[in-house]
Amino acid sequence: MPGYEPLARELLTPRLRLTVLGVADAPAMRGIWAERPGEAALTPAQARDRVSQRVTECELTGIHCFALRLHGSAGVFGYCGLVTGRTGLDEPELAYELLPHMHNHGYATEAASAVIPAAAATGRSRLWSTVRAWNTPSLRVLAKNGFTRDHSEWDDHGEVIYLRRELRPASTT
């Protein structure tokens, strides 16, 4: 993690508790990933392995995803955080996903609004997010959080929009 502070381990918002994603969250993550269109559901072991890989990446990079919980609830209904994704460690991507029944309540917007200043506190100067062109709700979440369209790329599944958000590094005084 040369030059960067690690991402905070816990964040709080008025409605949410964001905690670093751990292996114990694998069953919830399996349910979240099962909602992805066109993807086969993971077995419990595959979900555990995928989360374990993310935990290892966190230890190496200092960035991670947060499990999302409502205050007073232990249940995980989504995640939001930083991933190296398509843009790398110096300018990571903001990523998030919620269970469908938790959509349209402002939770993704609220979680992202907590992760962005935490990302700035690591010393980074820019974040990215990549979103499929058809995903209008995610584009709205990102717009509400100050992301602007930079460019698009095309792959076998269609258009991927790259959005960026400039950050001011945290003060060192």
C-alpha positions in Angstrom: 0.0 0.0 0.0 2.8 2.5 -0.7 1.6 6.0 -0.3 -1.9 5.2 1.0 -3.5 4.7 4.3 -5.8 1.7 4.7 -9.5 2.2 4.3 -11.4 2.5 7.5 -12.7 -0.8 9.0 -16.2 0.5 10.0 -18.4 3.4 8.9 -21.7 4.6 10.3 -24.4 6.6 8.6 -27.8 7.6 10.0 -29.4 4.3 9.0 -26.5 2.0 8.2 -23.5 0.2 9.8 -20.8 -0.6 7.3 -18.3 -3.2 8.5 -15.4 -4.8 6.6 -16.7 -7.8 4.7 -15.6 -11.0 6.2 -15.9 -14.8 5.6 -18.8 -15.0 8.0 -20.7 -12.8 5.5 -20.3 -15.4 2.7 -23.9 -16.7 3.0 -25.4 -13.2 2.6 -23.0 -12.5 -0.3 -24.0 -15.7 -2.0 -27.6 -14.5 -1.9 -26.6 -11.1 -3.3 -24.6 -12.6 -6.1 -27.4 -15.0 -6.9 -29.5 -12.0 -8.0 -27.0 -11.1 -10.8 -28.7 -11.5 -14.2 -27.3 -14.3 -16.3 -24.9 -15.7 -13.7 -25.1 -19.2 -12.2 -25.6 -19.3 -8.4 -22.5 -20.1 -6.4 -22.3 -23.0 -4.0 -21.8 -22.1 -0.4 -18.1 -23.2 -0.8 -17.6 -21.0 -3.9 -19.1 -18.0 -2.1 -16.9 -18.6 0.9 -13.8 -18.9 -1.4 -14.8 -15.7 -3.2 -15.2 -13.7 0.1 -11.9 -15.3 1.3 -10.2 -13.9 -1.8 -11.5 -10.5 -1.1 -10.3 -10.7 2.6 -6.8 -11.6 1.3 -6.9 -8.7 -1.2 -7.9 -6.3 1.6 -4.8 -7.4 3.6 -2.6 -6.8 0.6 -4.1 -3.6 -0.7 -5.7 -1.8 2.2 -9.0 -1.4 0.3 -12.1 -3.5 0.7 -15.9 -3.7 0.5 -18.1 -3.1 3.5 -21.1 -5.3 4.4 -24.2 -3.2 4.8 -26.5 -3.6 7.8 -29.3 -1.5 9.1 -28.6 -0.2 12.6 -29.8 -2.8 15.1 -29.8 -5.6 12.6 -27.2 -8.3 12.1 -28.4 -9.2 8.6 -26.3 -8.2 5.6 -28.3 -6.9 2.7 -25.6 -5.6 0.4 -22.1 -4.3 0.1 -20.3 -1.1 -0.9 -16.6 -0.3 -1.0 -13.5 0.0 -3.1 -12.2 -2.6 -5.6 -9.2 -2.5 -7.9 -11.6 -3.5 -10.7 -10.9 -2.1 -14.2 -9.0 1.0 -12.9 -6.4 -0.3 -10.5 -5.2 0.3 -6.9 -4.2 4.0 -7.3 -7.7 5.0 -8.6 -10.0 2.2 -7.4 -13.6 1.7 -8.3 -16.5 2.3 -6.0 -18.6 -0.9 -6.2 -22.0 -1.7 -4.6 -24.7 -4.3 -4.8 -27.9 -4.7 -2.8 -30.6 -7.4 -2.5 -33.5 -6.4 -4.8 -36.0 -5.9 -1.9 -33.6 -3.2 -0.5 -33.5 -1.2 -3.7 -35.3 2.2 -3.9 -34.7 3.2 -0.3 -31.6 5.3 -0.8 -29.3 2.8 0.9 -26.8 2.6 -2.0 -26.6 6.4 -2.1 -26.2 6.6 1.6 -23.5 3.9 1.7 -21.6 5.5 -1.2 -21.7 8.9 0.5 -19.9 7.3 3.5 -17.3 5.4 1.5 -16.2 8.4 -0.7 -14.8 10.5 2.2 -13.2 7.3 3.7 -11.6 6.8 0.3 -10.3 10.4 0.3 -8.8 9.7 3.8 -6.6 7.0 2.3 -4.8 9.7 0.3 -6.3 8.9 -3.1 -7.2 11.7 -5.5 -9.7 9.9 -7.8 -12.3 7.2 -7.7 -14.0 5.4 -10.6 -17.1 3.4 -11.1 -18.0 1.3 -14.1 -21.7 0.6 -14.8 -23.6 -1.1 -17.6 -25.4 1.5 -19.7 -28.8 -0.1 -18.9 -28.3 0.3 -15.2 -30.1 3.6 -14.7 -30.6 3.2 -10.9 -26.8 2.8 -10.4 -26.1 5.8 -12.7 -28.5 7.9 -10.5 -26.7 6.7 -7.3 -23.4 7.8 -8.7 -24.6 11.1 -10.0 -26.0 11.9 -6.5 -22.5 11.2 -5.2 -20.7 13.5 -7.6 -19.5 11.0 -10.2 -19.4 12.2 -13.8 -19.3 10.3 -17.1 -15.7 10.0 -18.5 -15.9 7.6 -21.3 -17.4 4.3 -22.5 -16.1 1.0 -23.7 -17.9 -1.9 -25.3 -17.5 -5.6 -24.6 -19.5 -8.8 -25.4 -22.2 -7.7 -23.1 -22.6 -4.1 -24.3 -21.6 -0.7 -23.2 -19.7 -0.1 -20.0 -19.7 3.5 -18.8 -16.7 4.8 -16.8 -17.6 7.5 -14.3 -15.1 9.3 -12.2 -15.1 11.3 -9.0 -12.2 13.6 -8.0 -11.3 13.5 -4.4 -9.4 16.0 -2.2 -6.7 14.1 -0.3 -7.2 14.2 3.5 -5.3 17.0 5.2 -2.1 16.0 6.9 -2.1 18.9 9.4 
